[in-house]
Amino acid sequence: MDNQSAQSIALQALVWVLADNDRAQRLLAITGLTADDMRASVSEPWLLGAALSYLEGYEPDLIKCCHEIAIKPEDMVAARRLLTGEEY
């Protein structure tokens, strides 16, 4: 996976999260981010990685998101690892 693919996956996942008010509010509460933080940093790897980490923390949403954006869960995890600099 390359950085562009990882960012694309993360942006799709972030849009999916933000499309539901309850999920969006939970993301903000868990990460401590504000809506302004998100708008200002939407293309930053740390924010994209945080969005994917959030989904990894709740498997039902991870599976549902992956299904709806048509990717495999392991691809989402790989994208998060790349964006956060985590070694495999």
SEKETI-869173 format. One line per field, with one value per residue: residue number from 1; z, x, y of N, C-alpha, C, O in turn. Coordinates in pm, whole numbers, plus 50000, padded with zeros to 5 digits. Last residue first. Layout:
BEGIN
nr = NUM / ...
n_c3 = Z / ...
n_c1 = X / ...
n_c2 = Y / ...
ca_c3 = Z / ...
ca_c1 = X / ...
ca_c2 = Y / ...
c_c3 = Z / ...
c_c1 = X / ...
c_c2 = Y / ...
o_c3 = Z / ...
o_c1 = X / ...
o_c2 = Y / ...
// end
This chain:
BEGIN
nr = 88 / 87 / 86 / 85 / 84 / 83 / 82 / 81 / 80 / 79 / 78 / 77 / 76 / 75 / 74 / 73 / 72 / 71 / 70 / 69 / 68 / 67 / 66 / 65 / 64 / 63 / 62 / 61 / 60 / 59 / 58 / 57 / 56 / 55 / 54 / 53 / 52 / 51 / 50 / 49 / 48 / 47 / 46 / 45 / 44 / 43 / 42 / 41 / 40 / 39 / 38 / 37 / 36 / 35 / 34 / 33 / 32 / 31 / 30 / 29 / 28 / 27 / 26 / 25 / 24 / 23 / 22 / 21 / 20 / 19 / 18 / 17 / 16 / 15 / 14 / 13 / 12 / 11 / 10 / 9 / 8 / 7 / 6 / 5 / 4 / 3 / 2 / 1
n_c3 = 51085 / 51257 / 51208 / 51095 / 51048 / 50783 / 50803 / 50974 / 50823 / 50610 / 50743 / 50819 / 50568 / 50484 / 50660 / 50571 / 50226 / 50096 / 50046 / 50210 / 50344 / 50463 / 50629 / 50801 / 50925 / 51053 / 51224 / 51380 / 51519 / 51652 / 51750 / 51696 / 51427 / 51426 / 51545 / 51353 / 51151 / 51273 / 51307 / 51041 / 50982 / 51159 / 51065 / 50794 / 50703 / 50590 / 50798 / 50971 / 50993 / 51051 / 51304 / 51459 / 51441 / 51591 / 51801 / 51971 / 52141 / 52062 / 52179 / 52082 / 51803 / 51781 / 51879 / 51679 / 51464 / 51548 / 51554 / 51282 / 51006 / 50847 / 50968 / 50878 / 50603 / 50605 / 50702 / 50490 / 50289 / 50409 / 50421 / 50150 / 50074 / 50227 / 50114 / 49852 / 49905 / 50016 / 49921 / 50000
n_c1 = 50507 / 50517 / 50340 / 50275 / 50021 / 49985 / 50035 / 49830 / 49605 / 49638 / 49610 / 49342 / 49224 / 49296 / 49155 / 48891 / 48870 / 48615 / 48367 / 48237 / 48076 / 48264 / 48397 / 48183 / 48132 / 48378 / 48393 / 48162 / 48231 / 48484 / 48629 / 48887 / 48903 / 48799 / 49016 / 49210 / 49108 / 49138 / 49415 / 49501 / 49407 / 49565 / 49823 / 49824 / 49591 / 49364 / 49229 / 49279 / 49070 / 48856 / 48939 / 48933 / 48658 / 48554 / 48818 / 48934 / 48926 / 48869 / 48617 / 48461 / 48477 / 48356 / 48100 / 48010 / 48006 / 47815 / 47591 / 47573 / 47728 / 47927 / 48169 / 48233 / 48262 / 48477 / 48670 / 48681 / 48784 / 49030 / 49151 / 49178 / 49350 / 49577 / 49654 / 49712 / 49930 / 50119 / 50052 / 50085
n_c2 = 49712 / 50025 / 50322 / 50565 / 50633 / 50551 / 50275 / 50193 / 50261 / 50081 / 49838 / 49861 / 49857 / 49605 / 49446 / 49490 / 49581 / 49802 / 49947 / 50109 / 49921 / 49748 / 49929 / 50001 / 49751 / 49701 / 49928 / 49899 / 49659 / 49733 / 49996 / 50069 / 50118 / 50378 / 50512 / 50470 / 50632 / 50881 / 50888 / 50902 / 51156 / 51302 / 51246 / 51337 / 51591 / 51683 / 51816 / 52026 / 52202 / 52032 / 51940 / 52170 / 52227 / 52019 / 51898 / 51600 / 51392 / 51136 / 51093 / 51307 / 51275 / 51021 / 51079 / 51250 / 51067 / 50882 / 51056 / 51147 / 51022 / 51114 / 51072 / 50812 / 50860 / 51036 / 50855 / 50672 / 50835 / 50900 / 50645 / 50581 / 50792 / 50740 / 50494 / 50574 / 50743 / 50567 / 50221 / 49883
ca_c3 = 51077 / 51188 / 51286 / 51101 / 51182 / 50818 / 50718 / 51010 / 50951 / 50585 / 50676 / 50921 / 50653 / 50409 / 50670 / 50698 / 50326 / 50116 / 49961 / 50118 / 50270 / 50369 / 50522 / 50715 / 50848 / 50953 / 51130 / 51286 / 51437 / 51538 / 51762 / 51835 / 51477 / 51371 / 51605 / 51487 / 51131 / 51229 / 51424 / 51122 / 50908 / 51172 / 51205 / 50825 / 50779 / 50502 / 50733 / 50956 / 50969 / 50926 / 51191 / 51444 / 51380 / 51449 / 51777 / 51863 / 52199 / 52020 / 52204 / 52226 / 51866 / 51733 / 51951 / 51815 / 51459 / 51527 / 51675 / 51393 / 51113 / 50789 / 50985 / 51021 / 50651 / 50552 / 50779 / 50622 / 50270 / 50380 / 50544 / 50238 / 50011 / 50248 / 50256 / 49877 / 49841 / 50097 / 49917 / 50000
ca_c1 = 50430 / 50584 / 50356 / 50416 / 50070 / 49963 / 50119 / 49970 / 49630 / 49638 / 49737 / 49446 / 49207 / 49347 / 49301 / 48936 / 48888 / 48754 / 48417 / 48331 / 48012 / 48165 / 48470 / 48249 / 48027 / 48325 / 48501 / 48173 / 48109 / 48478 / 48491 / 48848 / 48960 / 48720 / 48883 / 49227 / 49113 / 49005 / 49327 / 49534 / 49355 / 49421 / 49789 / 49829 / 49711 / 49454 / 49166 / 49381 / 49203 / 48856 / 48924 / 49058 / 48756 / 48520 / 48699 / 48938 / 48947 / 48997 / 48727 / 48476 / 48526 / 48493 / 48184 / 48024 / 48090 / 47953 / 47635 / 47598 / 47636 / 47792 / 48106 / 48211 / 48163 / 48348 / 48634 / 48637 / 48654 / 48933 / 49122 / 49099 / 49219 / 49502 / 49620 / 49604 / 49809 / 50064 / 50128 / 50000
ca_c2 = 49587 / 49915 / 50200 / 50527 / 50661 / 50692 / 50360 / 50172 / 50327 / 50226 / 49870 / 49852 / 49974 / 49720 / 49445 / 49545 / 49477 / 49763 / 49837 / 50175 / 50031 / 49697 / 49858 / 50100 / 49819 / 49607 / 49896 / 50012 / 49666 / 49641 / 49946 / 50053 / 49993 / 50268 / 50517 / 50409 / 50487 / 50837 / 50888 / 50784 / 51042 / 51305 / 51215 / 51194 / 51554 / 51608 / 51701 / 51922 / 52257 / 52109 / 51847 / 52093 / 52319 / 52027 / 51978 / 51699 / 51524 / 51193 / 50999 / 51284 / 51398 / 51044 / 50983 / 51301 / 51187 / 50838 / 50985 / 51239 / 50985 / 51112 / 51203 / 50840 / 50764 / 51081 / 50974 / 50627 / 50770 / 51005 / 50719 / 50496 / 50776 / 50863 / 50502 / 50478 / 50797 / 50675 / 50347 / 50000
c_c3 = 51165 / 51187 / 51200 / 51184 / 51198 / 50956 / 50760 / 50930 / 50993 / 50714 / 50649 / 50862 / 50762 / 50491 / 50589 / 50711 / 50457 / 50220 / 49970 / 50033 / 50177 / 50281 / 50417 / 50598 / 50752 / 50865 / 51017 / 51182 / 51336 / 51457 / 51637 / 51856 / 51620 / 51418 / 51555 / 51560 / 51263 / 51209 / 51388 / 51245 / 50983 / 51101 / 51225 / 50968 / 50814 / 50573 / 50644 / 50875 / 50935 / 50892 / 51059 / 51320 / 51361 / 51376 / 51628 / 51862 / 52095 / 52087 / 52171 / 52257 / 52016 / 51800 / 51910 / 51899 / 51598 / 51529 / 51663 / 51519 / 51236 / 50894 / 50929 / 51038 / 50797 / 50602 / 50733 / 50707 / 50405 / 50359 / 50520 / 50362 / 50098 / 50190 / 50285 / 50021 / 49863 / 50037 / 49996 / 50000
c_c1 = 50494 / 50492 / 50422 / 50442 / 50217 / 50020 / 50106 / 50062 / 49775 / 49668 / 49748 / 49582 / 49314 / 49332 / 49365 / 49088 / 48935 / 48758 / 48568 / 48408 / 48107 / 48109 / 48375 / 48320 / 48088 / 48222 / 48448 / 48283 / 48114 / 48348 / 48462 / 48707 / 48917 / 48772 / 48797 / 49093 / 49131 / 49002 / 49187 / 49445 / 49382 / 49359 / 49638 / 49789 / 49710 / 49582 / 49261 / 49335 / 49306 / 48996 / 48927 / 49051 / 48891 / 48617 / 48670 / 48810 / 48958 / 49028 / 48862 / 48598 / 48551 / 48552 / 48331 / 48113 / 48114 / 48048 / 47780 / 47649 / 47668 / 47686 / 47965 / 48130 / 48130 / 48236 / 48500 / 48593 / 48596 / 48793 / 49020 / 49056 / 49126 / 49362 / 49538 / 49558 / 49689 / 49934 / 50053 / 50090
c_c2 = 49482 / 49793 / 50092 / 50402 / 50623 / 50729 / 50507 / 50261 / 50312 / 50301 / 50020 / 49887 / 49976 / 49848 / 49558 / 49548 / 49541 / 49651 / 49816 / 50073 / 50106 / 49809 / 49803 / 50032 / 49921 / 49676 / 49808 / 49987 / 49783 / 49648 / 49862 / 50001 / 49965 / 50132 / 50401 / 50405 / 50415 / 50686 / 50841 / 50774 / 50912 / 51185 / 51212 / 51160 / 51405 / 51565 / 51621 / 51802 / 52151 / 52158 / 51922 / 52005 / 52251 / 52119 / 51974 / 51781 / 51635 / 51325 / 51062 / 51196 / 51377 / 51167 / 51000 / 51210 / 51243 / 50958 / 50939 / 51170 / 51069 / 51077 / 51210 / 50969 / 50791 / 50990 / 51030 / 50747 / 50727 / 50947 / 50830 / 50574 / 50692 / 50854 / 50627 / 50484 / 50704 / 50731 / 50455 / 50123
o_c3 = 51173 / 51278 / 51084 / 51225 / 51304 / 50978 / 50772 / 50984 / 51042 / 50713 / 50662 / 50924 / 50793 / 50484 / 50621 / 50767 / 50453 / 50292 / 49869 / 49958 / 50076 / 50160 / 50297 / 50483 / 50636 / 50742 / 50899 / 51065 / 51220 / 51334 / 51533 / 51968 / 51662 / 51446 / 51634 / 51628 / 51283 / 51247 / 51465 / 51283 / 50989 / 51154 / 51300 / 50991 / 50859 / 50510 / 50625 / 50883 / 50876 / 50776 / 50965 / 51242 / 51258 / 51263 / 51549 / 51914 / 52128 / 52091 / 52245 / 52351 / 52069 / 51848 / 51995 / 51981 / 51632 / 51587 / 51756 / 51584 / 51287 / 50871 / 50960 / 51114 / 50836 / 50640 / 50816 / 50776 / 50431 / 50407 / 50603 / 50403 / 50119 / 50249 / 50359 / 50049 / 49890 / 50110 / 50035 / 50070
o_c1 = 50445 / 50411 / 50386 / 50556 / 50276 / 50061 / 50207 / 50158 / 49836 / 49746 / 49855 / 49661 / 49370 / 49417 / 49475 / 49144 / 49012 / 48661 / 48638 / 48499 / 48064 / 48096 / 48401 / 48305 / 48049 / 48225 / 48470 / 48266 / 48074 / 48355 / 48421 / 48670 / 48911 / 48694 / 48731 / 49061 / 49073 / 48905 / 49124 / 49404 / 49296 / 49269 / 49587 / 49726 / 49608 / 49672 / 49239 / 49396 / 49409 / 49036 / 48994 / 49147 / 48956 / 48656 / 48754 / 48707 / 48987 / 49144 / 48959 / 48672 / 48652 / 48666 / 48420 / 48193 / 48227 / 48156 / 47858 / 47740 / 47780 / 47567 / 47890 / 48034 / 48013 / 48129 / 48417 / 48492 / 48477 / 48695 / 48931 / 48940 / 49010 / 49266 / 49440 / 49438 / 49579 / 49840 / 49938 / 50191
o_c2 = 49370 / 49773 / 50073 / 50379 / 50646 / 50842 / 50577 / 50317 / 50407 / 50396 / 50078 / 49958 / 50081 / 49937 / 49603 / 49643 / 49637 / 49629 / 49813 / 50108 / 50161 / 49793 / 49811 / 50072 / 49928 / 49661 / 49836 / 50022 / 49766 / 49643 / 49914 / 49967 / 49849 / 50041 / 50334 / 50308 / 50308 / 50619 / 50769 / 50664 / 50823 / 51120 / 51129 / 51057 / 51353 / 51509 / 51502 / 51696 / 52183 / 52156 / 51879 / 51996 / 52271 / 52091 / 51930 / 51739 / 51750 / 51367 / 51043 / 51223 / 51424 / 51163 / 50994 / 51257 / 51279 / 50952 / 50955 / 51220 / 51063 / 51099 / 51303 / 50972 / 50793 / 51037 / 51068 / 50740 / 50744 / 51004 / 50851 / 50570 / 50727 / 50902 / 50621 / 50479 / 50751 / 50761 / 50436 / 50129
// end
